[in-house]
């Protein structure tokens, strides 16, 4: 499975932005997907998760009510709609997939996309 993020950029506080994560390869082996982010000097943190069917989602407290994770099954693409952006949302955003292998579940990562929010 390969993951490619897109949609990052520079936005002003309060603006909206949508990130995309296109999955390719053996996508049928994807168990769940998620968005993480890492700000300069900080550890990578979980932002939102979605199950393989899209039936269940979770969010970090810091983004609840502002961000929405979704998945287009037909396009094998996951999205993160980010509304009411804040300067503290500035980070590199990473797409993650939990891929079922023969005897384990492996984490697969995209290359990351930079999102910068100016105040």
KOLROLO-504670 format. One record per residue: x negated, y negated, z negated of N, C-alpha, C in turn; residue in one letter. Coordinates in nm, 2 decimals. Layout:
% KOLROLO-504670
(atom (X, Y, Z), (X, Y, Z), (X, Y, Z), 'a')
...
//
This chain:
% KOLROLO-504670
(atom (-0.09, 0.12, 0.00), (0.00, 0.00, 0.00), (-0.09, -0.12, 0.00), 'x')
(atom (-0.05, -0.22, 0.08), (-0.13, -0.35, 0.09), (-0.03, -0.46, 0.06), 'x')
(atom (-0.07, -0.56, -0.01), (0.01, -0.68, -0.04), (-0.05, -0.81, 0.00), 'x')
(atom (0.03, -0.89, 0.07), (-0.02, -1.02, 0.11), (0.07, -1.13, 0.07), 'x')
(atom (0.02, -1.22, -0.02), (0.10, -1.34, -0.06), (0.09, -1.45, 0.03), 'x')
(atom (0.19, -1.54, 0.03), (0.19, -1.66, 0.11), (0.29, -1.76, 0.04), 'x')
(atom (0.27, -1.89, 0.08), (0.37, -1.99, 0.03), (0.31, -2.08, -0.07), 'x')
(atom (0.19, -2.06, -0.12), (0.14, -2.15, -0.22), (0.11, -2.29, -0.16), 'x')
(atom (0.07, -2.38, -0.25), (0.04, -2.52, -0.20), (0.05, -2.62, -0.31), 'x')
(atom (0.05, -2.74, -0.27), (0.05, -2.85, -0.37), (0.19, -2.91, -0.37), 'x')
(atom (0.25, -2.92, -0.49), (0.39, -2.97, -0.50), (0.39, -3.07, -0.62), 'x')
(atom (0.49, -3.16, -0.62), (0.50, -3.25, -0.73), (0.59, -3.19, -0.84), 'x')
(atom (0.57, -3.23, -0.96), (0.66, -3.18, -1.07), (0.80, -3.20, -1.04), 'x')
(atom (0.88, -3.10, -1.06), (1.03, -3.11, -1.03), (1.06, -3.05, -0.90), 'x')
(atom (0.96, -3.04, -0.81), (0.99, -2.98, -0.68), (1.01, -2.83, -0.68), 'x')
(atom (1.05, -2.77, -0.57), (1.07, -2.63, -0.56), (0.97, -2.57, -0.46), 'x')
(atom (0.94, -2.44, -0.48), (0.85, -2.37, -0.39), (0.89, -2.23, -0.39), 'x')
(atom (0.87, -2.16, -0.28), (0.90, -2.02, -0.28), (0.77, -1.94, -0.23), 'x')
(atom (0.73, -1.84, -0.31), (0.62, -1.76, -0.27), (0.68, -1.63, -0.21), 'x')
(atom (0.60, -1.57, -0.12), (0.64, -1.44, -0.06), (0.52, -1.34, -0.08), 'x')
(atom (0.56, -1.22, -0.09), (0.46, -1.11, -0.10), (0.51, -1.00, 0.00), 'x')
(atom (0.44, -0.98, 0.11), (0.47, -0.88, 0.21), (0.40, -0.75, 0.18), 'x')
(atom (0.47, -0.64, 0.17), (0.41, -0.51, 0.14), (0.41, -0.43, 0.27), 'x')
(atom (0.30, -0.36, 0.29), (0.29, -0.27, 0.40), (0.22, -0.14, 0.36), 'x')
(atom (0.23, -0.04, 0.45), (0.17, 0.09, 0.42), (0.28, 0.18, 0.36), 'x')
(atom (0.25, 0.26, 0.27), (0.35, 0.36, 0.21), (0.43, 0.29, 0.11), 'x')
(atom (0.52, 0.20, 0.15), (0.60, 0.12, 0.06), (0.70, 0.20, -0.02), 'x')
(atom (0.73, 0.32, 0.04), (0.83, 0.41, -0.03), (0.77, 0.45, -0.17), 'x')
(atom (0.64, 0.44, -0.19), (0.58, 0.48, -0.31), (0.58, 0.37, -0.42), 'x')
(atom (0.63, 0.26, -0.38), (0.63, 0.15, -0.48), (0.74, 0.17, -0.58), 'x')
(atom (0.70, 0.17, -0.71), (0.79, 0.19, -0.82), (0.86, 0.06, -0.87), 'x')
(atom (0.78, -0.04, -0.88), (0.82, -0.17, -0.93), (0.72, -0.27, -0.88), 'x')
(atom (0.77, -0.40, -0.88), (0.68, -0.51, -0.84), (0.69, -0.62, -0.93), 'x')
(atom (0.59, -0.71, -0.93), (0.58, -0.82, -1.03), (0.50, -0.93, -0.97), 'x')
(atom (0.52, -1.05, -1.03), (0.44, -1.16, -1.01), (0.36, -1.19, -1.13), 'x')
(atom (0.23, -1.22, -1.12), (0.15, -1.26, -1.23), (0.09, -1.40, -1.19), 'x')
(atom (0.03, -1.47, -1.29), (-0.04, -1.59, -1.26), (-0.16, -1.60, -1.35), 'x')
(atom (-0.26, -1.67, -1.30), (-0.38, -1.70, -1.38), (-0.42, -1.84, -1.37), 'x')
(atom (-0.41, -1.92, -1.47), (-0.46, -2.06, -1.47), (-0.61, -2.06, -1.51), 'x')
(atom (-0.67, -2.17, -1.47), (-0.82, -2.18, -1.50), (-0.85, -2.17, -1.64), 'x')
(atom (-0.94, -2.08, -1.68), (-0.98, -2.06, -1.81), (-0.89, -1.98, -1.90), 'x')
(atom (-0.78, -1.92, -1.84), (-0.69, -1.84, -1.91), (-0.68, -1.70, -1.86), 'x')
(atom (-0.62, -1.61, -1.94), (-0.60, -1.48, -1.89), (-0.48, -1.47, -1.80), 'x')
(atom (-0.48, -1.37, -1.71), (-0.37, -1.34, -1.62), (-0.25, -1.31, -1.70), 'x')
(atom (-0.13, -1.37, -1.67), (-0.01, -1.35, -1.74), (0.10, -1.30, -1.65), 'x')
(atom (0.19, -1.22, -1.71), (0.31, -1.17, -1.63), (0.41, -1.28, -1.62), 'x')
(atom (0.46, -1.30, -1.50), (0.56, -1.41, -1.48), (0.70, -1.34, -1.46), 'x')
(atom (0.71, -1.24, -1.38), (0.84, -1.18, -1.35), (0.82, -1.04, -1.30), 'x')
(atom (0.92, -0.96, -1.32), (0.92, -0.82, -1.27), (1.05, -0.79, -1.20), 'x')
(atom (1.05, -0.69, -1.11), (1.17, -0.64, -1.04), (1.15, -0.50, -1.01), 'x')
(atom (1.26, -0.42, -1.03), (1.25, -0.28, -1.00), (1.25, -0.25, -0.85), 'x')
(atom (1.22, -0.13, -0.81), (1.21, -0.10, -0.67), (1.34, -0.12, -0.60), 'x')
(atom (1.45, -0.10, -0.67), (1.58, -0.12, -0.61), (1.63, -0.26, -0.62), 'x')
(atom (1.56, -0.35, -0.70), (1.60, -0.48, -0.72), (1.71, -0.50, -0.82), 'x')
(atom (1.75, -0.39, -0.88), (1.86, -0.39, -0.97), (1.83, -0.45, -1.11), 'x')
(atom (1.70, -0.47, -1.15), (1.67, -0.52, -1.28), (1.55, -0.61, -1.27), 'x')
(atom (1.56, -0.72, -1.34), (1.45, -0.82, -1.34), (1.42, -0.87, -1.48), 'x')
(atom (1.30, -0.91, -1.50), (1.26, -0.97, -1.63), (1.18, -1.09, -1.60), 'x')
(atom (1.17, -1.18, -1.70), (1.10, -1.31, -1.68), (1.02, -1.34, -1.81), 'x')
(atom (0.91, -1.41, -1.79), (0.84, -1.47, -1.91), (0.93, -1.58, -1.96), 'x')
(atom (0.92, -1.60, -2.09), (1.00, -1.71, -2.15), (0.97, -1.84, -2.09), 'x')
(atom (0.85, -1.86, -2.05), (0.81, -1.99, -2.00), (0.87, -2.03, -1.86), 'x')
(atom (0.92, -1.93, -1.79), (0.98, -1.95, -1.66), (1.13, -1.92, -1.65), 'x')
(atom (1.19, -1.87, -1.76), (1.33, -1.83, -1.76), (1.41, -1.95, -1.72), 'x')
(atom (1.51, -1.93, -1.63), (1.60, -2.04, -1.60), (1.54, -2.13, -1.49), 'x')
(atom (1.41, -2.12, -1.45), (1.35, -2.20, -1.35), (1.30, -2.11, -1.23), 'x')
(atom (1.26, -1.99, -1.26), (1.21, -1.91, -1.15), (1.30, -1.79, -1.13), 'x')
(atom (1.30, -1.74, -1.00), (1.39, -1.63, -0.97), (1.31, -1.53, -0.88), 'x')
(atom (1.30, -1.41, -0.92), (1.23, -1.30, -0.84), (1.34, -1.23, -0.76), 'x')
(atom (1.31, -1.19, -0.64), (1.40, -1.12, -0.56), (1.32, -1.03, -0.46), 'x')
(atom (1.39, -0.94, -0.39), (1.33, -0.85, -0.30), (1.42, -0.83, -0.18), 'x')
(atom (1.36, -0.84, -0.06), (1.43, -0.80, 0.06), (1.38, -0.66, 0.10), 'x')
(atom (1.47, -0.57, 0.08), (1.43, -0.43, 0.11), (1.39, -0.40, 0.26), 'x')
(atom (1.47, -0.46, 0.35), (1.45, -0.44, 0.49), (1.32, -0.49, 0.54), 'x')
(atom (1.28, -0.60, 0.48), (1.15, -0.67, 0.52), (1.03, -0.63, 0.43), 'x')
(atom (1.06, -0.54, 0.33), (0.95, -0.51, 0.23), (0.88, -0.63, 0.18), 'x')
(atom (0.96, -0.73, 0.15), (0.90, -0.85, 0.10), (0.96, -0.89, -0.03), 'x')
(atom (0.88, -0.94, -0.13), (0.92, -0.98, -0.26), (0.90, -1.14, -0.26), 'x')
(atom (0.99, -1.20, -0.33), (0.99, -1.35, -0.33), (0.98, -1.40, -0.48), 'x')
(atom (0.93, -1.52, -0.50), (0.94, -1.59, -0.62), (0.98, -1.73, -0.59), 'x')
(atom (1.11, -1.76, -0.62), (1.16, -1.89, -0.61), (1.13, -1.97, -0.73), 'x')
(atom (1.06, -2.08, -0.72), (1.02, -2.16, -0.83), (1.08, -2.30, -0.83), 'x')
(atom (1.17, -2.33, -0.92), (1.24, -2.45, -0.92), (1.19, -2.53, -1.04), 'x')
(atom (1.21, -2.66, -1.04), (1.17, -2.75, -1.15), (1.03, -2.72, -1.20), 'x')
(atom (0.94, -2.73, -1.10), (0.80, -2.70, -1.13), (0.74, -2.80, -1.23), 'x')
(atom (0.65, -2.74, -1.32), (0.58, -2.82, -1.42), (0.43, -2.81, -1.40), 'x')
(atom (0.36, -2.91, -1.44), (0.21, -2.91, -1.42), (0.15, -2.78, -1.48), 'x')
(atom (0.21, -2.73, -1.59), (0.16, -2.61, -1.65), (0.18, -2.48, -1.57), 'x')
(atom (0.26, -2.49, -1.46), (0.28, -2.38, -1.37), (0.16, -2.37, -1.27), 'x')
(atom (0.07, -2.46, -1.27), (-0.05, -2.46, -1.19), (-0.13, -2.33, -1.22), 'x')
(atom (-0.15, -2.25, -1.11), (-0.23, -2.13, -1.13), (-0.24, -2.06, -1.00), 'x')
(atom (-0.32, -1.95, -1.00), (-0.32, -1.86, -0.88), (-0.22, -1.76, -0.91), 'x')
(atom (-0.13, -1.74, -0.82), (-0.02, -1.64, -0.84), (-0.05, -1.51, -0.76), 'x')
(atom (-0.04, -1.40, -0.83), (-0.07, -1.27, -0.77), (0.05, -1.18, -0.76), 'x')
(atom (0.06, -1.11, -0.65), (0.17, -1.01, -0.63), (0.11, -0.88, -0.68), 'x')
(atom (0.19, -0.80, -0.75), (0.15, -0.67, -0.80), (0.26, -0.57, -0.77), 'x')
(atom (0.21, -0.45, -0.74), (0.30, -0.33, -0.71), (0.25, -0.21, -0.79), 'x')
(atom (0.34, -0.15, -0.86), (0.31, -0.02, -0.92), (0.34, 0.09, -0.83), 'x')
(atom (0.23, 0.16, -0.78), (0.24, 0.26, -0.68), (0.23, 0.40, -0.73), 'x')
(atom (0.33, 0.48, -0.70), (0.33, 0.62, -0.75), (0.23, 0.70, -0.67), 'x')
(atom (0.13, 0.76, -0.74), (0.04, 0.85, -0.67), (0.06, 0.99, -0.73), 'x')
(atom (-0.02, 1.09, -0.69), (0.01, 1.22, -0.72), (0.03, 1.25, -0.87), 'x')
(atom (-0.06, 1.20, -0.95), (-0.06, 1.22, -1.10), (-0.06, 1.10, -1.18), 'x')
(atom (-0.04, 0.98, -1.12), (-0.05, 0.86, -1.19), (0.02, 0.75, -1.12), 'x')
(atom (0.03, 0.64, -1.19), (0.09, 0.52, -1.13), (-0.03, 0.42, -1.12), 'x')
(atom (-0.06, 0.36, -1.01), (-0.17, 0.27, -0.99), (-0.12, 0.13, -0.96), 'x')
(atom (-0.19, 0.04, -1.01), (-0.16, -0.10, -0.98), (-0.23, -0.15, -0.85), 'x')
(atom (-0.16, -0.21, -0.76), (-0.21, -0.27, -0.64), (-0.19, -0.42, -0.65), 'x')
(atom (-0.29, -0.50, -0.60), (-0.28, -0.64, -0.61), (-0.30, -0.71, -0.48), 'x')
(atom (-0.23, -0.82, -0.46), (-0.26, -0.91, -0.35), (-0.38, -0.99, -0.38), 'x')
(atom (-0.42, -1.08, -0.28), (-0.54, -1.16, -0.29), (-0.51, -1.29, -0.37), 'x')
(atom (-0.39, -1.32, -0.40), (-0.36, -1.44, -0.47), (-0.33, -1.56, -0.39), 'x')
(atom (-0.24, -1.65, -0.43), (-0.22, -1.77, -0.36), (-0.21, -1.89, -0.47), 'x')
(atom (-0.28, -2.00, -0.43), (-0.30, -2.11, -0.53), (-0.17, -2.20, -0.52), 'x')
(atom (-0.12, -2.23, -0.64), (-0.01, -2.32, -0.66), (-0.05, -2.43, -0.75), 'x')
(atom (-0.04, -2.55, -0.71), (-0.08, -2.67, -0.79), (0.03, -2.76, -0.80), 'x')
(atom (0.07, -2.80, -0.92), (0.18, -2.89, -0.95), (0.12, -3.02, -1.01), 'x')
(atom (0.14, -3.13, -0.94), (0.09, -3.26, -0.98), (0.20, -3.33, -1.06), 'x')
(atom (0.16, -3.40, -1.16), (0.26, -3.47, -1.24), (0.29, -3.61, -1.19), 'x')
//
